[in-house]
Amino acid sequence: MSNVKDPARSQAALLPPHLLDRLGGLELVARTVVQGFVAGLHRSPYRGAGREFAGHRAYQQGDELRHIDWRLFGRSDRLFVREFREDANLQAYLVVDATLSMGYAEPGGITKLRYAAILAAALAHIMLGSGDAVGLASFGARPRLHLPARSRRGHLHDLLLELERLRPEGTSSAAETLDVVGNVLRRRGRIVLISDLLEGDDGQATLDALGRLRARGDEIIVLRPLTPTEAGLAPASPARYYDPEVPDRPVPAVPAEDPGFARRVAEDYAALATRLRERGIEYVPLSTAAPVEDALRAWLATRRS
């Protein structure tokens, strides 16, 4: 077998999102991204009680005593829990934010929702390729459970069709959709929330819903796409700005002349990231200007840290 890389394929996989999106529908785009991604990511990283030892972590209140490594306790005088790689394939749900704020795009770029759809398509491609069951839910005008978690032949095609149909609308919170997903998961699984996390209550309802899922043992990953302008990393012209989810409250502003804008945005998201990580939830900030492969690698780096 030849190990010579296909330069055209490698270059296509690293295209900026707005050029990648021009390749065609989600099926081709997702396949291009996955082909350029590192091999082996799809192996399930869920830590369960299977037979393959995966490592130790510090004991937390509520852990089962039978998983404590008492020999290690005798040597270190500290409690550690043995973790094992789950033998069974996972049930996973992709939860995509389709609210109005996700319709924002940089000039010449793609919307946050389209970026989220491409990312979700790539993740579905990877997880289904490993034999895991994947479902899809979204929230916008209302909570929607599009597809239950399945791994049968043809499911990826159905899932990509649903992602293609998503349009930014409404102002609902992720919380209700997360609760619906929690109710349909038959056993502990993986939930990936892709959202800009712009919610009216500073995300408290969503934090509470994520916390409930994490407390019962689900693996939770939050992927947050944001445009460079929103992050204060690209200049924005003077204008009257408004939140598309609260259109009756425009605010005149000159972000490019406000040296504290980027800092305030960073501080707000840093505080939210801390609250997520305190609950044992993985958080990965993303830029819609970066290749989608970078988003997948950022997730991988976070999980290995």
C-alpha positions in Angstrom: 0.0 0.0 0.0 1.4 3.4 -0.9 1.8 5.9 1.9 2.2 8.9 -0.5 -0.2 11.7 0.4 -2.6 13.1 -2.1 -1.7 16.8 -2.2 -5.0 17.9 -3.6 -6.9 16.1 -0.9 -4.7 17.6 1.9 -5.0 21.1 0.5 -8.8 20.8 0.2 -9.1 19.5 3.8 -7.3 22.6 5.1 -9.4 25.1 3.2 -10.9 28.0 5.2 -14.6 27.2 5.9 -16.0 29.6 3.3 -14.0 27.9 0.5 -14.5 24.4 1.9 -18.3 25.1 1.8 -18.0 25.7 -2.0 -17.1 22.1 -2.6 -20.7 21.1 -2.5 -23.2 19.5 0.0 -22.4 18.4 3.5 -21.7 14.8 2.4 -18.7 15.8 0.3 -17.6 18.5 2.7 -17.7 16.2 5.7 -15.8 13.4 3.9 -13.1 15.9 2.8 -12.6 17.1 6.4 -12.5 13.6 7.8 -10.0 12.4 5.2 -7.7 15.2 6.2 -8.0 14.6 9.9 -5.7 12.5 12.0 -6.4 8.7 11.9 -7.6 7.0 15.0 -9.7 9.9 16.5 -12.9 7.9 16.2 -11.9 5.4 18.8 -14.3 5.9 21.7 -12.7 7.9 24.5 -15.6 7.3 26.9 -14.4 6.1 30.3 -16.7 3.4 31.6 -16.4 0.1 33.4 -15.3 -2.2 30.6 -12.4 -4.5 30.7 -9.6 -2.4 29.2 -7.7 -0.4 31.8 -7.4 3.3 30.8 -5.7 5.0 33.8 -6.4 6.6 37.1 -8.1 9.8 38.2 -8.6 11.4 41.7 -11.5 10.1 43.7 -14.6 12.3 43.6 -17.6 12.1 46.0 -20.1 9.7 44.6 -17.6 7.4 42.8 -18.2 3.7 43.4 -15.9 2.3 46.1 -15.2 -0.9 44.2 -13.3 1.2 41.6 -10.9 2.7 44.1 -7.3 1.4 43.7 -6.5 0.5 47.3 -2.9 -0.5 46.5 -2.2 2.9 45.1 -3.9 4.4 48.2 -1.5 2.4 50.4 1.5 3.9 48.6 0.3 7.4 48.2 -2.2 7.9 51.0 -4.5 9.4 48.4 -7.7 8.0 46.8 -7.6 7.2 43.1 -10.2 5.5 40.9 -9.4 3.1 38.2 -10.9 4.0 34.8 -11.6 1.6 32.0 -12.4 2.0 28.3 -16.0 1.1 27.6 -16.3 -2.1 25.5 -19.7 -1.3 24.1 -20.2 1.2 21.3 -21.5 4.6 22.4 -24.8 6.3 21.9 -24.1 9.9 21.0 -26.2 13.0 20.3 -25.1 16.1 18.4 -27.1 19.1 19.7 -26.8 22.1 17.3 -27.7 25.7 18.1 -30.0 27.0 15.4 -31.1 30.2 17.1 -31.0 33.6 15.3 -27.6 34.6 16.6 -26.1 31.6 14.8 -27.1 33.2 11.5 -24.3 35.8 11.8 -21.4 35.7 9.4 -18.2 37.6 8.7 -18.2 39.5 5.4 -17.4 36.8 2.8 -17.6 34.1 5.4 -20.1 31.4 6.4 -22.6 31.7 9.2 -21.9 30.2 12.6 -24.8 27.8 11.9 -23.2 26.6 8.7 -19.9 26.1 10.5 -21.7 24.1 13.2 -23.4 22.0 10.6 -20.1 21.2 8.9 -18.5 20.3 12.2 -21.4 18.2 13.3 -21.3 16.4 9.9 -17.6 15.6 10.3 -18.1 14.4 13.9 -21.0 12.2 12.8 -18.9 10.8 10.0 -16.1 9.9 12.5 -18.4 8.4 15.2 -20.6 6.4 12.8 -17.4 5.1 11.2 -16.4 3.6 14.5 -19.7 1.9 15.0 -21.2 4.3 17.5 -24.8 5.3 17.3 -25.4 9.0 16.6 -28.5 11.1 16.9 -29.3 14.7 16.1 -31.2 17.4 18.0 -31.4 21.2 17.6 -32.9 24.3 19.2 -34.1 27.5 17.6 -37.7 28.4 17.3 -38.3 25.3 19.4 -36.5 22.2 20.7 -36.3 19.5 18.0 -35.2 15.9 18.2 -34.5 15.2 14.5 -33.2 11.6 14.6 -32.7 9.0 17.3 -29.2 7.6 17.9 -28.6 4.9 15.3 -25.7 3.3 13.5 -27.5 1.5 10.7 -26.5 1.8 7.1 -27.8 5.0 5.5 -28.1 6.8 8.8 -25.3 9.2 8.0 -27.1 10.3 4.8 -30.3 11.0 6.8 -28.4 12.9 9.4 -26.7 15.1 6.9 -30.0 15.9 5.2 -31.4 17.1 8.5 -28.3 19.3 9.1 -28.6 20.8 5.6 -32.2 21.8 6.5 -31.3 23.8 9.6 -32.0 27.5 9.4 -31.4 30.2 12.1 -34.7 31.0 13.8 -36.1 31.7 17.2 -34.5 32.3 20.6 -35.0 29.1 22.6 -32.4 27.9 25.1 -30.4 24.6 24.8 -31.7 23.5 28.2 -35.0 21.9 27.0 -33.4 20.1 24.1 -30.7 18.8 26.4 -33.4 17.4 28.8 -35.2 15.7 25.9 -31.9 14.1 24.7 -31.2 13.0 28.3 -34.6 11.3 28.4 -34.1 9.3 25.2 -30.6 8.1 26.0 -31.0 4.5 27.1 -27.6 4.4 28.8 -24.8 6.7 29.6 -23.4 8.3 26.4 -21.9 11.3 24.7 -23.6 14.6 24.1 -21.9 17.2 21.9 -23.4 20.7 22.1 -22.3 23.1 19.3 -23.4 26.6 20.2 -22.2 30.2 20.5 -23.6 30.1 24.1 -25.3 33.5 23.7 -28.3 33.2 25.9 -30.3 35.8 27.8 -29.8 34.3 31.3 -26.0 34.1 30.9 -26.4 30.5 30.1 -27.6 29.4 33.5 -30.4 27.2 32.3 -28.1 25.5 29.9 -25.4 25.0 32.6 -28.0 23.4 34.8 -29.1 21.0 32.1 -25.6 20.1 31.2 -24.8 19.6 34.9 -27.7 17.2 35.2 -26.5 15.1 32.3 -22.9 15.1 33.6 -24.0 14.1 37.1 -25.6 10.9 35.8 -22.4 10.0 34.0 -22.8 11.2 30.4 -19.7 12.6 28.6 -20.4 16.2 27.7 -18.5 18.3 25.1 -19.3 21.9 24.3 -17.9 23.3 21.1 -18.3 27.1 20.8 -18.0 28.7 17.3 -17.6 32.5 17.2 -16.6 34.8 14.4 -13.4 36.9 14.7 -15.5 40.1 14.8 -17.6 38.9 17.7 -14.5 37.9 19.6 -13.0 41.4 19.0 -10.2 40.0 16.8 -11.3 41.7 13.6 -12.2 45.4 13.2 -15.9 46.3 13.0 -17.1 49.6 11.6 -19.2 52.1 13.6 -22.9 51.1 13.5 -26.0 50.5 15.5 -25.6 46.9 16.7 -28.3 44.6 18.0 -28.7 41.1 19.2 -30.8 39.3 16.5 -32.5 37.5 19.4 -33.4 40.9 21.0 -33.9 43.1 17.9 -35.7 45.9 19.7 -32.6 47.0 21.7 -30.0 48.5 19.2 -26.8 50.0 20.7 -24.6 52.5 18.9 -21.0 51.4 19.1 -17.5 51.6 17.6 -15.9 48.3 18.5 -12.7 49.0 16.6 -12.1 52.0 18.8 -12.9 50.2 22.1 -9.7 48.6 23.4 -11.6 46.8 26.1 -14.1 45.0 23.8 -12.0 42.0 23.1 -11.0 41.7 26.7 -14.6 41.8 28.0 -15.6 39.2 25.5 -12.7 37.0 26.5 -13.5 37.4 30.2 -17.1 36.6 29.8 -16.4 33.4 27.9 -13.5 32.5 30.3 -15.9 32.7 33.2 -18.4 30.5 31.4 -15.6 28.0 30.5 -14.7 27.8 34.2 -18.3 27.1 35.2 -18.4 24.3 32.6 -15.2 22.7 33.6 -16.2 22.9 37.3 -19.0 20.5 36.3 -16.6 18.2 34.4 -17.7 19.4 31.0 -15.2 19.7 28.2 -15.2 23.2 26.5 -13.5 24.0 23.2 -13.6 27.6 21.8 -13.6 27.7 18.0 -13.3 30.4 15.3 -15.4 30.3 12.2 -12.4 31.6 10.2 -10.2 28.5 11.0 -10.3 25.2 9.1 -12.7 22.7 10.5 -9.9 20.3 10.9 -8.4 22.7 13.4 -11.6 22.5 15.4 -11.4 18.7 15.5 -7.7 18.9 16.6 -8.5 21.4 19.3 -11.1 19.0 20.7 -8.5 16.2 20.6 -5.9 18.3 22.3 -8.3 19.2 25.1 -9.2 15.6 25.7 -5.6 14.5 25.9 -4.5 17.3 28.2 
